[in-house]
């Protein structure tokens, strides 16, 4: 089966197992639109759809454990509704050049919750931050590390090759709530649905340790975030980073250059630079 046919088949099955109206339509026709020569087994499809729904609920609980804990009885209903809306989300969010796999269905949940659950978002204003964090944790854990190239390195001096590169398995978030404290509060609470968590803007760096594959969460400042984002954009030198920092820092040039070198070394120890 060629690539385009495989993608078409996957999209058909996804719709069949998540869209009740489509299942009813296919049942009345007696066959799948793309496979007219094959008879359609509604009973088998319904059983598989029910199994898929159960598996999706358990998968989503594994990806979003603290979200499920906060939402309690609401969570199962939301995931069921999410499953029914999944086909439209895939079509609107997935680039036509990319494949969508059924086991990646959780990646659309943050946007779905934001768009459809305004009442719960108002009741738990910190929940969108928690959902984004848990989604990013799952994404980083499964992220494939790209091959090394000469375009993602930081060198100690201009003109010198080699040196450090940005850990590609990282994400930077500017959260509206202190996610580290929020996690502690949810984990410690027997009834997290009653939590009232104060807003606090934080810049957080999430990254995967290249040796252990464990996900780490570090609080950083805006300047550090800016430099990491700039360094990730291509081949940079320490001098390049210092020049960028000069526009956002009042330190004298010599002191700033020393500060950047120390910062890079510290970030190397945290596996931000590898």
N, C-alpha and C positions, 0 to 999 in steps of 0.2 A: 504494500500500500504506500503510495507516494505521500509526500509531506502535506500537500493541500488536502488530500482525501482523509488523511489521519486527523488533521485539525478539524475538518468538517464533521467527521464522525464523533470526535470528542465533544464538540459544541452541541451536536444533536443529543447525545446521551446526557450531557449536563442539563439541557433543557427538559428532557424527558423525565429525569429523576428529581427535578426541582420545581417544575411548573405544572400544577395540577390541570390547568386548562389545556395545556399542550398534550398531556397524557390522555385526557378525555378525547381530544381531537384525533390523535393517532389511533386510539381504540376504535372510534367510529369508522375510520378509514380502513382499519384492519392491517395496516403496514406502515413502516417508517417511510417518510418522503424520499429519502435517499436510497432506500433498499426495497423497491416495489416487489421484488420477487420473493421476499421473505415474509412469512406470516408473522403477525404480531401477537405476543403472549402478554395480555394485560395483567393476568394474575402474577406472572413472574416479574413483570416490570413494577407492579405495585409493591410486591414483597421487597424487591431490591431497593425501591425508593424509601420504604419504611426503614430498612436496614441502614441505608445511607444517611437518613435523617438522624437515627440513633448514633451512628458513628460520628457524624458531624458534631452533634451535641457534645460527645465525649472529647472529640478533638479540640473543640472550641474551649471547653473547660480546661484542657491541658495548656492551651496557648494563653488563655485569659483567666488564670485561676483566681486572682484577686478581684477582677471585674465580676466574675461569677459570684464570688463571696459577697461583694457589696450589693449586687442586684438581687441575690437570693432567688425568690420565686419568679421574678421578672425575667431572669436570664433564659430559661427554656423557651418562653414565649417569643422573646426577641430573636433567638437563634432560629426558631421555626420560621418566623417572618423573614429573617435574613436569607434563609435558604430559598424561599419562594421568590425573593427579589434578586437572587444571585445571577441569574442568566442575564438580566438587563444590566447589572453592574459590570459583568464581564465584557459585554459588548461596548459599554460606554467608556470603560477604563483601560481595557487591554489593547495595546498597540497591535494593529493587524499583522505586523511582522513577527510577533512573538506568540509562543504557545501558551495556553493556559491549562494547567493541570488541576484535576479535581482536588488533589491534596494541598493545593495552594489557596483554597477558597477563603481562608481566614484573613488574607491580606486586604480584603475590601471592607472588613468590619469597622475600622475606625471611621471611615467616611460615611458608611451606612448609619452608624449610631448618631453621628453628628447631624445628618440630614433628617432622620426619621424619629428620633427620640428626644425631642426638645423638652418635653415635660420632665423626663428623668434627668436630662442634662441640667435643668434648672434646680432640681431637687438635690443632685449630686454634682455641683459645678466642677469638682476636681476629677470627675470620672473620665473625661476626655483625655486628660493628661495621663491617667493610669492606663487607659486603653492604648494610647500611642506608645507608651513605654513597653507594654507587654507585646504589642505587635512588632516593635523594633527588636526586642529580645529574640523572638522567634525568627525574624528575618536574618539577623546576624548569625544565629546558630546554624542556619542553613545556607549562608552565603558562600558561594564559590570564590576562592581567591584567584584573581586574575594573574596571568603570567607576568613576571617582572619585565620591566622595560626601562629604557634610559630617560623616559619622560616623567617618571614619578620619583625622582631622587632629590635629596638635599645634599649639597656638597659643602665642605668647610670653607672653601675659597673659590672664587670664580676661576674657571678654567681647569679645575681639577675634577676628574671623573671618580665615580664610585661614591662611597659614603652611605648615608641613610636614606630610607624611603618611608613614606607615610604608610602605616598599617591600613590596607584598603578596607578591612572589615571594621569600619567605625561609622558612627553617626553622631551628629551634633544637634541638640535640641535646645530651644529657648522656651522652657516650660513656664507656665503661669503658677505652678505649685511646686513645692520642694518634693520631688518624687522620692528621694531617699527617706525623708521623714514620713511621707505618705505611706510608703511600703511598710515601714515599721508600725505605723498606727493601724493599718488594716490587718497585718499579721497578728498584732497583739490584741485586737478587739474580738470579742465573742459575737458582737452584733455591729459590724462595720457600717451597716445601713444607717446607723444613728450618728455616725461621725460628722462633725462640723469642722472641716479643715481649713485653716486660714490661707489665703492666697499669698504667694511669695515668688517673685520672678527669679528663676535660676537658669544658668547655662550649664547643661550637662553633656558630657562626652560619654558615649557608650562604645565599647570596643571589645573585640574578641582576642583573647590571648592566643598568639600563633602557635604556641607549644601545647597548651592545655585545652584550648578551645573554650575556656570559660569566659562568660560575658562579664565585663567589669563596668561599673558606673562611677564616673569621676565628675565632681563639680569643678568647673573652670570659670575664668573670667572672660569678658567679651574680647579682650585683646588676644588672649590665647586661642579662643575660638576662631578669630579672624585669621591668625597666623596659620593654624592648622588647615583651615579652608583654602587659604592661599597656597600653602605648600602642596596640598593635594591636587592643585590645578596643573602642575607640571614640574619641570626641572628647575629648582630654586637653589639659591645659595644662602648662606648665613647673611651675607650682605643684602641680598634681596629682602629677606625677612626683616632685617634691621631698618631698611628704607621704608617698608610698609608700616612698621611700628612707630617710626618717627612722626607720622601723621596723626597718631592716636595716643602719644605718650609725651610727657614733659621732661623726661630724663635727658641729660646731655648726651651727645652722640657716642662718646667713649663709654660712658656708663651703660647706655642702652645696648651697645654692641656686646658688652660683657653679660648683661642681663639676658639677652637672647641666647647666647651660647650656653648659659646655665639652664635656661628654660628648655632648650633642645635636649640637653643632657638629662634633665629631669623627666622629660617626656619619653626619652629613650628608655629610661628605667621603668616607665609605666607601659611600655610596649606600644606607645603611639607612633614612635619612630622605630623602625626595625632594620 
